[in-house]
């Protein structure tokens, strides 16, 4: 999938070029559009994800949503140049932390069905978006990863708050504290994925699930989803507040600064 094939719907132009919204059949597709950076999340992508869910919720034409990434990745995680800016600017950092809270809450409270089509790495915020979806389709070579701790950050925007509820505390510590990748094969064993398919057919499989959801009675579908997500929201919110506050502090630690500088130095060689 390339961005040259995606014409974003006019009512969603405010989110372009970072998020592109198109309608395929009865399903709306939201595509992260930084393929040259493997869809790494910069300030603009982050802000778009904090604000798009209310627009989709208010659009009566939206019956089901599929998220994916343009190119070879769902999202490679946080943009290192953005991290540099957040290290130097505590006001921008606080704004980012506030938006991270908004993204989590908007996703968990989004009443319409959401399917993630993970076409490659889903790292950091990408991992959280995938795991907060109602259905998850992964390509055979794709993976999920929350590397916050490994780079010196508290896992504030999802992993610490959500993953223990999905796979149990002991396994969650393995993947959040050590930052190990959750491969498609591992995701099956952990009951984290709806379907694993070939890399080439991830979006098609996600759209097929989306069309099944579109065909269901909308009020019954949405209210039942909201009820089920209450298990997550009621258990996760206190953890989220603590973890985000500590993530803000992490940006000032020497360990994080050193890791960001080392990564950027390697990437510039």
Secondary structure, DSSP 8 states (H G I E B T S, - for coil): --GGG----GGGGGGTTTEEEEEETTEEEEEE--GGGTT-B-HHHHHHHHHHHHHHHH-TT-SEEEEEESSS-SB--B-HHHHHHHHH-HHHHHHHHHHHHHHHHHHHH--SEEEEEE-SEEETHHHHHHHTSSEEEEETT-EEE--HHHHT---TTTIIIIIHHHH-HHHHHHHHHS---EEHHHHHHTT--SEEE-GGGHHHHHHHHHHHHHTS-HHHHHHHHHHHHHHHHHHHHHHHHHHHHHHHHHTTSHHHHHHHHHHHHHHT-
